[in-house]
Amino acid sequence: MHTWFVTYEVPKSGASVKRRSPRSTRTFETEAEAKTFARKKFDEGLIVSAGTINPHSPRRAIASGSIPGWLEETQEQETLDPNGAQEPEKR
């Protein structure tokens, strides 16, 4: 079941045909898949937004201005703990 979406601007092709919507959307099963795709489009210089598809809960909507922070959430987690193990608490 797809629970995440990524919407991105469609690059202008130089064709004179006007599109009704200059954006396209893809859906994904996981947030990790959505982030991977969003990172690719963001790195291409496109405007990207993302979020969860209703009725998924908790609902999330990531505006284009918040995409860099959302993408960094994954990088920070991987950098801090690439194997998913937690360091023991120091007392």
WOPERA-V31544 format. One record per residue. N is the residue number from 1. RES is the residue in one small letter. SS is DSSP state (hx for helix, st for strand, lp for the rest). PSI is psi in radians with two decimals (* if undefined). Layout:
N RES SS PSI
N RES SS PSI
This chain:
1 m lp 2.26
2 h lp 2.20
3 t lp -0.14
4 w st 2.62
5 f st 2.69
6 v st 2.19
7 t st 2.38
8 y st 2.69
9 e st 2.50
10 v lp 2.18
11 p lp 2.49
12 k lp 2.28
13 s lp -0.09
14 g lp -0.09
15 a lp 2.64
16 s lp -0.09
17 v lp 2.19
18 k lp 2.31
19 r lp 2.63
20 r lp -0.70
21 s lp 2.16
22 p lp 0.35
23 r st 2.73
24 s st 2.72
25 t st 2.43
26 r st 2.63
27 t st 2.71
28 f st 2.71
29 e lp -0.57
30 t lp 2.79
31 e hx -0.64
32 a hx -0.75
33 e hx -0.72
34 a hx -0.73
35 k hx -0.71
36 t hx -0.81
37 f hx -0.77
38 a hx -0.70
39 r hx -0.73
40 k hx -0.85
41 k hx -0.69
42 f hx -0.74
43 d hx -0.40
44 e lp -0.08
45 g lp 0.24
46 l lp 2.71
47 i lp 2.20
48 v st 2.50
49 s st 2.85
50 a st 3.01
51 g st -3.09
52 t st 2.67
53 i lp 2.32
54 n lp 2.45
55 p lp 0.41
56 h lp 2.42
57 s lp 2.40
58 p lp 2.54
59 r lp 2.35
60 r lp 2.46
61 a st 2.13
62 i st 1.89
63 a lp 2.81
64 s hx -0.64
65 g hx -0.31
66 s hx -0.07
67 i hx -0.80
68 p hx -0.74
69 g hx -0.71
70 w hx -0.74
71 l hx -0.59
72 e hx -0.43
73 e hx -0.75
74 t hx -0.78
75 q hx -0.72
76 e hx -0.75
77 q hx -0.73
78 e hx -0.65
79 t hx -0.76
80 l hx -0.64
81 d lp 1.39
82 p lp -0.36
83 n lp -0.02
84 g lp 0.05
85 a lp 2.56
86 q lp 2.50
87 e lp 2.51
88 p lp 2.58
89 e lp 2.45
90 k lp 2.41
91 r lp *
